[in-house]
């Protein structure tokens, strides 16, 4: 043998067991730890793969990349069948399932981090303008304003009927209204982002629960089949044991019918043989 024949391939260990396998779909050679057997998948997903590759069997191996691709395609078909459309939110959910990533997020923190300085100021003013502190403090300012001008009489800087005070109140109302509207608009955007995230989380949870039910039903069915096979083997062993016992009993009964064996007649030795 040549020297090259004695050298094992780099992908084979010393005992000759392969560390690499062939994907039945792509035909690529990849590590066996990244291969999945079709019999371990959900029946619906296995049927979807066999629909495209009917030559495969339940013992065929496919790569995790191909498995993720078919899972994505399978979920897309389910969403199109049930919802009649396939939106960007659905696509993000399907991709997260394929990547096995979490999709839940704290939208409030993400939204707050993107706010500019003016947006923070407007939100603070809108929050203060809708509080009891603003109402009480502004009421106190109005009362003090009117008391000072009444006490000073006709020479006050804003005598009755408080025209300057009316102008100040009008200016405050004119400035406060758009600030509150801007804050409400951002709150509406935040609520929309929160509802979108809730929809994605609920959709992913629904799909994962459905897949989990299918997987559990598949495992239970296979377990019952194995238990039935084990029970069948046990019944066959019991039948063989009963047949062996029946044979032994039949042989014992046959011996009893024949009766005890007669001893053989032993001839006495000749007289000359003893002296010899």
C-alpha positions, 0 to 999 in steps of 0.5 A, a space after each residue: 500500500 502506498 503512503 497516501 492510502 494509509 493516511 485517513 482523510 482530515 474529516 474522518 477520526 481514527 475510528 473511521 466514523 464520519 464527522 461530516 454528512 451530505 445535506 439531502 437538499 443542497 448536496 453540500 458536505 457539512 458537519 453532522 452536528 448541523 444536520 437534522 433528520 426529517 423524522 424529528 421534524 413536525 409532520 406538517 413541515 416534513 410534508 412540506 419538504 417532501 412536496 418539493 423533494 419526493 425522493 427523500 425519506 424520513 431518515 434523510 438528513 438536511 442542514 439547519 440552514 435549509 431547515 430554517 429556510 423551509 420553516 420561514 416558507 412554511 410560516 409564510 404560507 400559513 399567514 397568507 392562508 389565514 390572513 390573506 396577506 403578508 405584511 412587513 410585521 409578519 415578515 419580521 416575525 417569521 424571520 425571528 422564528 427562523 433565527 430563533 431570536 426574541 422579538 419582544 422589546 421595550 418600545 418606550 425606552 427606544 422611543 425616548 432615546 430618539 427624542 430631540 431636545 425640543 421634543 423633551 422640552 415640549 413633553 415636559 411642558 405638556 406634562 406640567 401643564 396637565 398637572 394639579 401643580 400647574 393649576 394651583 400655582 397658576 390660580 395663585 398667580 392670578 389671584 395675587 395679580 388681581 389683588 395687587 392691581 385692586 389694592 393699587 387702585 386706578 394707578 395700577 399697572 393693570 387696573 380693572 378690567 385686567 386687560 394685560 392679564 387677559 393678554 397674558 392668558 391668551 398668549 399662554 393658551 396660544 403657546 400651550 395648545 400646539 405644545 400639547 398637540 405635539 406631545 400628543 402626536 408623539 404619544 400616539 406614535 409611541 402607542 402605535 409602536 407599542 401596539 405593533 410590538 404587541 402584535 408581533 409578540 402575540 403572533 409569534 407566541 401563537 405560531 410557536 404554540 401551534 408548532 409546539 402542539 404539533 411537535 408534542 402530538 408527533 412525539 406522542 404518536 411515535 411514542 405510542 407506536 414504539 410502545 405498541 411495538 414493544 408490547 408486540 415483542 413482549 406478547 411474542 416472547 410470552 407466546 414462545 415461552 408458553 409453547 416451550 412449556 407446552 412442549 415440555 408438558 407434552 414430553 412429560 405426559 408421553 413418558 408417563 404413558 410409556 411407563 418406567 423403563 425395564 432394567 436390562 438382563 445382565 448375564 452372569 459371568 462364565 465360571 472360567 472367567 473369574 479364575 482367569 
